[in-house]
Amino acid sequence: MAQPIVFFDIAGPDDKMLKSFYRAVFEWELDQTGQLNVPLASPLKGAIRKDPAEQRMYLGVPDVSASLSLIDEYGGTVDVPRFEVPGVVVLGLFRDPAGNPLGLVEMDGDTPVVP
């Protein structure tokens, strides 16, 4: 059996600010131990790219442009606004307030939007 991803962390100098950011923008809640409790797609897709080394987690949202506006409002920065990869997916790239690189995938329910 393939080995699963069982945990992730998001680092930055102000953990309270990051918790507030992810709660406000993505509605992620903390459990009683203070850890994030986040829904995920199963199976979780992944890619290996031939690019400069950088990890980027992608979050599914119903509207990439609306989410990027919230990200900006709550202290994140937009790296690349909403764009389409024809026949593949709709994306947006951003950094959280600590500078962690992340991406958005536009979703229709549980299915990525394919332009």
N, C-alpha and C positions, 0 to 999 in steps of 0.2 A: 504494500500500500504506500502511496506517495505521502510524504511528511507534510502535515498541514501547517498553515500559519496559525498560531494560537494567541498572539498578543502583538500589539504595536504600541509605540509611545510617540508623543509629539513633544519636543523639547523647546525650552526658551527660558529666558531669565525671569519672567513673571508668570508663574503658573496660574495664579488667580485670573489674570487678564486673559490667558489662553482658554481657560475653562469658560469664562464669560463669552468670549468670541465664538467658540464652537457651539455653545448653548444657544446664543442669539442667532447665528447664521444658519446652523444645520439642525437645531433642536436636539442636540445630543445631550443626554442626561447623565448625571453621575450616580453611581450606586452608593450604598451605605458605607462602602470602604473608601469612597472618593475617586474611584476609577470610572472611566467612561464606559458606558454601556451602549454600543453602537450596532445598529442592524447592518448586515452585510449580505452581499449576493453570494449564492452558492451554486456551482463552484465559483470561487474567486478567480477571475481571469488575471493574467500577468503577461509581461513581455520582457524580453531581453533585447536591448537596443545597442547599436554601435554608435555611441555618442559619448561626449564627456561624462564621466561618472557623476551621477546625481540620481537620487531616489525621488520618485514622485508618486504619491498616492492619489487616486482619482475617486471623487465622490459623485454619486448619482443625484441629480436634481431635476425637477420638472422644467425649470427655465434657467438656462445658463446666464442670460443677461440680467435677470432679476437677482440671482444669487451673487453675481459679481458686484452689483450695486450695494447689496447688503455687506459684502466683504469690505468694500471701500468705506462704507458708513461705520463699520465696527473696527477699523484700524488695519485691515489687510491692504495689500496692493495688487492691482491687476497687472500681470505680466503680458498676457495676450487676451484681448477681448474675444467674445464668442466667435468661433469660426467653424466652418464645415469641412470635413474630409469626405468628399462625395463618395457615396456608396459604402461608407464606413461608419461615421459617427459625427456628432456635434460636440465641440469641446470649448473650454475656456481655461486659461492657466492663471494662477495667482500665488501669492505668498501670504501666509498668515501674519499676524502682528510681530511674531518673532523671526520672520524671514524664511520659515520653512516652505519649500516649494510644493504646491499641490495642484491638482487639476479637477475640472468639473466635466461630467458627461451628462448631456441632456437625456432625460429618461421619459418614456411614456409608460407609466406604471413600473413594471419590472424589466422593461425592454429599452435598450438604448435607441434613441432616435437616429435613423439612417436617412441622410438627405439624398 
